[in-house]
Amino acid sequence: MQVEYITTPEKLQHIEENLKSQPFIYLDTEVAVKDFENIDYFKDQIRLIQIGTDTQIYVIDAYKIDKEKIKRFLKENVENKGIIGHNLKFDLKFLATNYNIYPKVVFDTFIASKILAKGDNSQKHSLSAVATRLTDEELDKSYQTSPWWIENLTKEQIEYAAKDIEVLRSIFKEQVLRLNEDQTALKSSGETFKVFGVKNPVAALEMSFLPCLVKMELSGFPINENKLQIQTQNAKSKFQNLYIEFKKKYGIDPMSPQQVVNFLTKKLSIKLPKTEKGSFSSQDVYLKDYEDKQEVNLLLQIRYEKKNLDKLEELKKYLKEGRIYGEFKQIGASTGRMSSSKPNLQNIPKNLKHLFEAPEGYMFIIADYSQIELRIAAEYTKDQNMIKAFKEGKDLHRLTASIITGKDYENITKEERNLAKAINFGLIYGISPKSLVEYAKNNYGVEITLKEAKIFHENFFNYYSGFKIWHEKTKEYLEKHRFIEQQTLLGRKLIAYRFTDAVNYPIQGSGSDLLKMAVVLFYKSLDNIDAKVVNLVHDEIVVEVKEEDLEKARKILSTAMEKAGKYLLKEVPVSFEISLSKTWNKD
């Protein structure tokens, strides 16, 4: 392993010649972090920047060289090259905050490992785990949290930093081979293919999406700090008052599960279901039937207010100068969907969305794909009746309500449409009539009998026969082979062992591919427009834009969403709604 430790501007200038002809470089950083549990991308500092070619490794000490000189070096030799790294989001965020460097063409071996896992959550994706799995190399990560802030680093620290680059070389080459072997009908032809030779369209999409995600996380989501403060105080006061009222009236702690169960079963004679462990469950869903009882109603109010208060406190915890900086896992679920944490910005209740407010001179563009899972499902199964309905611009929930009830399309009530919503989203994912009864009640507040559920189930699959054929084939295959490899419309491969997963993965996975593609296309067309994505929620994109650029950004987003939709959906028309609003709450 040839390693050069760079501590002077002269040495930095010397390595520029070796990098000029390289189409891509391997990159890693070591950062002087005060708290690894709460990394501060705006205050913590990069200590080392490790750059590698196929033959050389350079370890640049950022504490020994003037910051402006490093910035110029990175701007000229790193920003416009292909970058290969592991868990690159971490490094890219620090390059952005420390040096204002934003590489656009990247290959993340962490993301590639997740794609190759095909939804297998048992696989680990740390650099050491991937190295062991693909190259049989053992990687010691004990120096990861060593004191990177000390004036003179040890020889072991420098060798540790360089070792990551050496391992990256082997991992990258093996991953590209495996990704290209896992080929589908669609092929990548963009920058990821030109620079890294990656033909796999899912890998190309995820790598193109990564720099967009970095920008989104660093942008933060604007929130009205004053409103947040007032609403938190009000929620705290409301919760405390209800809590005291309950405790005084009934002599028990409403937040103690055991006391609540005893109270409900012994004092109110409510029959509660048992959990797998044999204890009684007092979850809200089981108490909805007893809302007319004053005690239960008060208990549900207390829980609602506590949940509300917890979310507000969570938001306050991650507030910095009028913005909430959340973290997203790019592939947070087996399907490729993202997940959000610290705080979770994908589960904000409707009553709190008004707190997210664009700053002075800015607005939000809020765009939602309409009934996208059903459109993808129709495309996937080639169900002619569902495709026809979408082509004719029909409301699919209203149509399904008409089919299952036998009533005319025009005479469907709001309640019947809501029932059809539960049936559409439940049955395309293969739930049984018995599960449909619970699903309709728990998710849509609609009560149906098992007998009705069986009739609706039969009517649905008789009309949407493409789903019936697909479900039967999937069940048959699973019975023979015990697992099935499914793939999204883009070609993301996912292994399922259960029937419900087998019919869920390709639909939700295609939805994730679609949203990410729309975001990538949006950023590609922005040019100098003052607009940025500030949140993503499954089928929704929230953009913050300067008021004078509002119309331009709306058109760019609309074009991006339509183009992504047409790329993945060949027979079903894509549909979406775009709203302009000062707050996230469109109403």
C-alpha positions in Angstrom: 0.0 0.0 0.0 1.7 3.2 -1.2 0.6 6.1 1.1 1.7 9.7 0.9 0.9 11.9 3.9 0.2 15.5 2.7 0.9 18.3 5.2 2.1 21.2 3.0 0.7 23.3 0.1 3.7 22.2 -2.0 2.9 18.5 -1.6 -0.8 19.2 -2.3 0.2 21.0 -5.5 2.5 18.1 -6.4 -0.3 15.4 -6.4 -2.6 17.5 -8.7 -0.6 16.2 -11.7 -1.3 12.6 -10.8 -5.1 13.3 -10.4 -5.6 15.3 -13.7 -6.1 12.3 -16.0 -8.2 10.3 -13.5 -11.9 10.0 -14.5 -12.7 9.0 -10.9 -11.0 8.9 -7.5 -11.6 7.0 -4.2 -12.5 9.3 -1.3 -12.9 9.1 2.5 -12.7 11.5 5.4 -11.9 11.4 9.1 -13.7 14.0 11.1 -13.1 15.5 14.5 -16.5 14.9 15.9 -17.5 16.0 19.4 -20.4 13.6 19.8 -20.8 10.6 17.4 -24.4 10.2 18.5 -25.2 13.8 17.5 -22.9 14.7 14.6 -23.0 18.4 13.8 -22.3 18.8 10.1 -22.1 22.6 10.5 -19.6 22.8 13.4 -17.6 19.5 13.4 -14.4 19.7 11.2 -12.8 17.4 8.7 -9.3 16.4 9.9 -8.2 14.1 7.0 -9.2 13.8 3.4 -8.1 10.5 1.9 -7.9 10.4 -1.9 -6.9 7.3 -3.9 -6.3 6.3 -7.5 -5.7 2.7 -8.5 -2.1 2.9 -7.6 -1.7 5.8 -5.1 -3.2 6.9 -1.7 -2.9 10.4 -0.5 -3.8 11.4 3.1 -4.3 15.1 3.3 -4.1 16.7 6.8 -6.6 19.6 6.8 -5.2 20.9 10.1 -1.8 21.4 8.5 -2.7 23.3 5.3 -4.5 26.6 4.9 -8.3 26.1 4.4 -8.5 28.2 1.2 -5.7 26.2 -0.4 -7.5 22.9 0.3 -10.8 24.4 -0.9 -9.1 25.4 -4.2 -7.5 22.0 -4.6 -10.9 20.2 -4.0 -12.7 22.6 -6.3 -10.3 21.9 -9.2 -9.4 18.2 -8.6 -12.4 16.6 -6.8 -15.7 18.4 -7.4 -15.9 17.5 -11.1 -14.6 14.0 -10.9 -16.4 10.7 -10.2 -16.2 10.0 -6.5 -16.2 6.5 -5.0 -16.7 6.1 -1.3 -18.6 4.2 1.4 -21.5 5.8 3.1 -20.7 8.9 1.0 -23.6 11.0 2.4 -21.4 11.5 5.5 -18.4 12.7 3.5 -20.3 14.7 1.0 -22.1 16.6 3.7 -18.8 17.5 5.4 -17.2 18.5 2.1 -20.2 20.8 1.5 -20.2 22.5 5.0 -16.4 22.7 5.4 -15.4 23.6 1.9 -18.5 24.3 -0.2 -17.7 21.4 -2.4 -20.6 19.5 -4.1 -19.5 16.5 -6.3 -22.3 15.4 -8.7 -21.1 12.0 -10.0 -20.7 9.5 -7.2 -20.6 5.8 -6.5 -21.4 4.8 -2.9 -20.4 1.2 -2.1 -22.8 1.3 0.9 -25.8 2.0 -1.4 -24.5 -0.6 -3.9 -24.3 -3.2 -1.1 -28.0 -2.4 -0.2 -29.1 -2.8 -3.8 -27.2 -6.1 -4.2 -28.8 -7.4 -0.9 -32.2 -7.4 -2.8 -34.1 -6.4 0.4 -32.4 -8.9 2.7 -32.4 -7.1 6.0 -30.1 -9.6 7.7 -27.1 -8.4 5.7 -24.9 -5.8 7.2 -23.5 -2.9 5.1 -20.7 -1.3 7.1 -17.4 -1.1 5.2 -15.9 -3.9 7.2 -18.9 -6.1 6.7 -18.9 -5.5 2.9 -15.1 -6.0 2.7 -15.5 -9.4 4.5 -18.4 -10.5 2.3 -16.8 -9.4 -1.1 -13.1 -9.6 -0.6 -12.4 -11.7 2.4 -10.4 -8.8 3.9 -10.7 -8.0 7.6 -11.0 -4.3 8.4 -10.1 -3.0 11.8 -12.4 0.0 12.6 -11.2 0.6 16.2 -9.6 3.9 15.2 -12.8 5.3 13.8 -13.6 7.3 17.0 -9.9 7.9 17.9 -8.9 11.6 18.8 -8.7 13.1 15.3 -8.3 16.5 16.8 -4.8 16.0 18.3 -2.1 18.2 16.8 0.1 15.4 15.5 -1.6 12.2 14.4 0.0 8.8 15.0 1.4 6.6 12.3 -1.5 4.1 13.1 -4.1 6.7 12.6 -2.7 7.6 9.2 -2.4 4.0 8.1 -6.0 3.3 9.3 -7.3 6.2 7.2 -5.4 5.0 4.1 -6.6 1.4 4.6 -10.2 2.4 3.9 -9.2 3.6 0.4 -7.3 0.3 -0.3 -10.4 -1.7 0.6 -12.7 0.6 -1.4 -10.8 -0.3 -4.6 -11.5 -4.0 -4.3 -15.1 -3.5 -3.2 -16.0 -1.1 -6.0 -14.7 -3.3 -8.8 -16.5 -6.4 -7.5 -19.8 -4.5 -7.0 -19.8 -3.0 -10.5 -19.3 -6.6 -11.9 -22.2 -7.9 -9.8 -24.5 -5.0 -10.5 -23.9 -5.3 -14.3 -24.5 -9.1 -14.1 -27.9 -8.3 -12.4 -29.1 -6.7 -15.6 -32.6 -5.9 -16.7 -34.2 -4.8 -19.9 -33.5 -1.2 -19.0 -29.9 0.1 -19.1 -28.2 3.1 -17.7 -26.6 5.5 -20.2 -26.0 8.6 -18.0 -22.9 9.9 -16.1 -22.8 6.9 -13.7 -22.4 4.6 -16.8 -19.9 6.9 -18.5 -17.6 7.4 -15.5 -18.0 4.1 -13.6 -19.2 1.7 -16.2 -22.4 0.9 -14.3 -25.2 -0.4 -16.6 -27.7 -1.2 -13.8 -30.4 1.4 -13.9 -31.3 1.1 -10.2 -27.7 1.7 -9.2 -27.5 4.6 -11.6 -30.6 6.2 -10.1 -29.6 5.8 -6.5 -26.1 7.2 -7.2 -27.6 10.2 -9.0 -30.1 10.7 -6.2 -27.4 10.8 -3.4 -26.1 14.3 -4.1 -29.8 15.5 -4.2 -30.4 14.0 -0.8 -27.2 15.6 0.6 -28.6 19.0 -0.5 -32.0 18.3 1.0 -30.5 17.3 4.4 -28.2 20.4 4.5 -31.1 22.7 3.5 -33.3 21.8 6.4 -37.0 22.3 6.5 -38.2 25.8 7.5 -40.5 26.0 10.5 -42.1 29.0 12.3 -40.2 28.9 15.6 -42.6 31.2 17.4 -45.7 29.1 16.4 -43.8 25.9 17.4 -43.0 27.4 20.8 -46.6 28.5 21.4 -48.1 25.2 20.2 -45.7 23.2 22.4 -46.7 25.2 25.5 -50.4 24.8 24.7 -50.0 21.0 24.1 -48.1 20.6 27.3 -50.7 22.5 29.3 -53.6 20.5 27.6 -51.9 17.2 28.3 -51.2 18.0 31.9 -54.7 19.2 32.6 -56.3 16.0 31.1 -53.7 13.8 32.9 -54.5 15.4 36.3 -58.3 15.2 35.6 -58.1 11.5 34.8 -55.9 10.7 37.8 -58.2 12.6 40.2 -61.3 11.1 38.8 -60.2 7.4 38.6 -57.2 7.2 40.9 -54.9 5.6 38.3 -52.0 6.8 36.1 -53.3 7.0 32.5 -49.7 6.5 31.2 -49.2 3.2 33.1 -50.1 0.3 30.7 -50.7 -2.1 33.6 -52.9 0.2 35.6 -54.9 1.1 32.5 -55.4 -2.6 31.6 -56.6 -3.4 35.1 -59.0 -0.4 35.1 -60.5 -1.2 31.7 -60.9 -5.0 32.3 -62.0 -4.9 36.0 -63.7 -1.6 36.5 -65.2 -1.1 33.1 -65.6 -4.8 32.1 -64.1 -4.2 28.7 -62.9 -7.3 26.9 -59.4 -6.6 25.6 -57.5 -8.9 23.1 -54.3 -10.7 24.3 -50.9 -10.2 22.8 -48.6 -13.0 21.7 -47.0 -12.9 25.1 -50.4 -13.5 26.8 -50.9 -10.0 28.3 -53.9 -7.8 27.5 -53.5 -5.0 24.9 -55.1 -1.6 25.4 -54.0 -0.1 22.1 -56.2 2.7 20.8 -57.5 0.6 18.0 -59.1 -1.8 20.5 -60.7 1.0 22.4 -62.4 2.8 19.5 -65.5 0.6 20.0 -65.9 2.0 23.6 -65.4 5.7 22.8 -68.9 6.5 24.1 -67.7 5.6 27.6 -66.5 8.8 29.3 -63.4 7.1 30.8 -62.3 5.6 27.5 -62.9 8.9 25.7 -60.8 10.8 28.2 -58.0 8.2 28.0 -57.9 8.4 24.2 -57.7 12.2 24.4 -54.8 12.0 26.8 -53.0 9.6 24.5 -53.6 11.9 21.5 -52.3 15.0 23.3 -49.2 13.0 24.5 -48.4 11.9 21.0 -48.9 15.4 19.8 -46.6 16.8 22.5 -43.9 14.2 21.9 -43.8 15.1 18.2 -43.6 18.9 19.0 -40.8 18.2 21.5 -39.0 16.1 19.0 -39.1 18.9 16.4 -37.8 21.4 19.0 -34.9 19.2 19.7 -33.6 19.3 16.1 -34.4 23.0 15.5 -31.5 25.3 14.4 -32.1 28.9 13.5 -35.7 28.4 12.2 -35.1 25.1 10.3 -35.4 21.4 11.2 -32.5 19.3 10.0 -33.6 15.7 9.7 -31.7 12.7 8.5 -32.9 10.3 5.8 -31.9 6.7 5.1 -31.7 6.6 1.3 -32.7 2.9 1.3 -34.6 2.7 4.5 -36.9 -0.2 3.7 -36.6 -3.5 1.7 -38.6 -1.8 -1.1 -36.0 1.0 -1.6 -38.2 3.5 0.1 -36.5 6.2 2.2 -37.0 6.5 6.0 -36.6 9.6 8.1 -35.2 10.1 11.7 -33.8 12.8 14.0 -36.6 13.9 13.7 -38.9 11.8 11.5 -40.2 14.3 8.9 -42.3 11.6 7.1 -44.9 11.2 9.9 -45.8 14.7 10.7 -49.6 14.7 11.5 -51.8 17.0 9.5 -52.6 19.3 12.5 -48.9 20.2 12.8 -48.1 20.8 9.1 -49.0 24.5 9.3 -46.0 25.0 11.5 -43.7 24.4 8.6 -43.6 27.8 6.9 -41.5 29.2 4.1 -39.4 32.2 5.2 -40.0 35.8 4.0 -39.9 36.0 0.2 -40.2 32.3 -0.3 -43.1 29.8 -0.9 -43.6 26.0 -0.9 -44.4 24.0 -4.0 -46.1 20.8 -2.7 -46.5 18.1 -5.4 -48.2 14.7 -4.9 -48.5 11.8 -7.4 -52.2 10.9 -7.5 -53.1 7.2 -6.7 -49.6 6.3 -7.8 -49.5 2.9 -6.1 -52.7 1.8 -8.0 -51.3 3.2 -11.3 -48.1 1.3 -10.8 -50.1 -1.9 -9.8 -52.2 -1.6 -13.0 -49.0 -1.2 -15.1 -47.3 -4.1 -13.3 -50.2 -6.6 -13.6 -51.4 -5.3 -17.0 -54.9 -5.4 -15.7 -56.9 -4.1 -18.6 -59.9 -2.8 -16.6 -57.8 -0.7 -14.3 -55.6 0.6 -17.2 -58.8 1.5 -19.1 -60.2 3.4 -16.0 -57.0 5.4 -15.6 -56.9 6.2 -19.3 -60.5 7.4 -19.2 -59.6 9.7 -16.2 -61.9 7.9 -13.8 -61.7 8.1 -10.0 -60.6 4.5 -9.3 -61.9 4.5 -5.7 -65.4 5.5 -7.0 -65.2 2.9 -9.7 -64.2 0.2 -7.3 -67.1 1.2 -5.0 -69.4 0.9 -7.9 -68.1 -2.6 -8.7 -68.3 -4.0 -5.2 -71.7 -2.5 -4.3 -73.4 -2.8 -7.7 -74.4 0.9 -7.6 -74.0 3.3 -10.5 -70.6 5.2 -10.6 -72.4 8.6 -10.3 -74.4 7.5 -7.2 -71.4 6.5 -5.0 -71.4 8.2 -1.6 -68.4 9.6 0.2 -68.6 6.7 2.7 -68.7 4.1 -0.1 -65.7 5.7 -1.8 -63.8 5.6 1.5 -64.6 1.9 1.8 -63.4 1.3 -1.8 -60.1 3.1 -0.8 -59.5 0.5 1.9 -60.4 -2.3 -0.5 -58.2 -1.0 -3.3 -55.1 -0.6 -1.1 -55.8 -3.7 0.9 -56.6 -6.2 -1.9 -53.8 -5.2 -4.3 -51.4 -6.2 -1.6 -53.1 -9.6 -1.1 -54.8 -9.3 2.3 -57.5 -11.9 3.1 -61.2 -11.0 3.7 -60.7 -11.4 7.5 -57.7 -9.0 7.4 -59.7 -6.6 5.2 -62.3 -6.2 8.1 -59.5 -5.0 10.4 -57.7 -3.0 7.8 -60.8 -1.1 6.8 -61.6 -0.3 10.4 -58.1 0.6 11.6 -57.0 2.6 8.7 -60.1 4.1 7.2 -62.7 4.0 10.1 -65.0 1.8 8.0 -66.8 -1.1 9.6 -67.7 -4.1 7.5 -68.7 -7.7 8.4 -66.7 -10.7 7.4 -69.5 -11.8 5.1 -69.4 -8.4 3.3 -65.6 -8.5 3.1 -65.9 -11.9 1.3 -68.3 -10.5 -1.2 -66.2 -7.4 -1.8 -63.1 -9.6 -2.2 -64.8 -11.8 -4.8 -66.2 -8.9 -6.8 -62.9 -7.0 -6.8 -60.9 -10.0 -8.2 -63.6 -10.9 -10.7 -63.4 -7.4 -12.2 -59.7 -6.8 -11.8 -58.8 -10.2 -13.1 -55.1 -9.2 -13.9 -54.5 -9.0 -10.1 -56.2 -12.4 -9.6 -53.9 -14.0 -12.1 -50.8 -12.3 -10.7 -51.7 -13.2 -7.1 -52.4 -16.9 -8.0 -49.2 -17.3 -9.9 -47.2 -15.7 -7.1 -48.8 -18.0 -4.5 -48.2 -21.0 -6.6 -44.5 -20.1 -7.1 -44.0 -19.5 -3.4 -45.5 -22.8 -2.5 -43.0 -24.6 -4.8 -39.9 -22.5 -4.1 -40.5 -20.9 -0.7 -39.2 -17.6 -2.0 -39.6 -15.4 -5.1 -37.4 -12.7 -6.7 -39.6 -9.8 -7.8 -38.5 -6.6 -9.5 -39.8 -3.1 -9.8 -40.6 -1.4 -13.1 -37.1 0.0 -13.1 -35.5 -3.4 -12.4 -34.8 -3.2 -8.6 -34.7 -6.8 -7.5 -36.3 -7.9 -4.3 -36.5 -11.3 -2.6 -39.8 -12.1 -0.7 -40.6 -15.1 1.4 -44.2 -14.2 2.2 -47.1 -13.7 -0.2 -48.0 -10.2 1.0 -44.4 -9.1 0.7 -44.2 -10.6 -2.8 -47.1 -8.5 -4.1 -46.1 -5.4 -2.1 -42.4 -5.0 -2.8 -42.5 -4.4 -6.6 -45.4 -1.8 -6.3 -44.0 0.2 -3.4 -40.4 -0.2 -4.8 -41.5 1.2 -8.2 -43.1 4.1 -6.3 -39.8 4.8 -4.6 -37.9 4.6 -7.9 -40.4 7.1 -9.4 -40.1 9.7 -6.7 -36.3 9.6 -6.7 -36.2 9.8 -10.4 -38.4 12.9 -10.4 -36.1 14.6 -7.8 -33.0 13.8 -9.9 -34.6 15.3 -13.0 -35.8 18.3 -11.1 -32.3 19.2 -9.9 -30.8 18.6 -13.3 -32.9 21.3 -14.8 -32.7 23.9 -12.0 -29.8 26.0 -13.4 -29.6 29.2 -11.3 -33.2 29.1 -9.9 -33.4 29.6 -6.2 -35.3 26.4 -5.3 -34.5 23.3 -3.3 -36.3 20.1 -2.2 -36.8 20.3 1.6 -38.8 17.2 2.3 -39.9 13.9 0.6 -42.8 11.7 1.9 -43.3 8.5 -0.3 -45.3 10.1 -3.1 -44.9 13.8 -2.1 -42.2 16.4 -2.9 -41.9 19.7 -1.0 -39.9 22.4 -2.6 -38.9 25.7 -1.1 -38.6 28.4 -3.8 -38.0 32.2 -4.0 -41.3 33.9 -4.9 -39.9 35.4 -8.1 -38.8 31.9 -9.3 -42.1 30.3 -8.3 -43.6 29.7 -11.8 -40.3 28.6 -13.3 -39.7 26.1 -10.5 -43.3 24.8 -10.7 -42.9 24.1 -14.5 -39.5 22.4 -13.9 -41.0 20.2 -11.2 -44.1 19.4 -13.2 -41.9 18.4 -16.2 -39.6 16.2 -14.0 -42.6 14.4 -12.4 -44.2 13.8 -15.8 -41.0 12.6 -17.4 -40.2 10.2 -14.6 -43.8 8.9 -14.8 -43.6 8.3 -18.5 -40.3 6.5 -18.2 -41.7 3.9 -15.8 -45.4 3.8 -16.8 -45.8 2.9 -20.4 -49.6 2.1 -20.5 -51.0 4.0 -17.5 -51.1 7.8 -17.6 -49.3 9.5 -14.7 -51.2 12.1 -12.7 -50.1 14.5 -10.0 -51.3 17.6 -8.1 -49.2 20.7 -7.5 -50.1 23.3 -4.9 -48.4 26.6 -4.0 -48.6 27.5 -0.3 -46.9 29.5 2.4 -47.1 26.5 4.8 -46.9 22.8 4.3 -50.6 22.5 5.1 -52.1 23.1 1.7 -55.6 23.8 3.2 
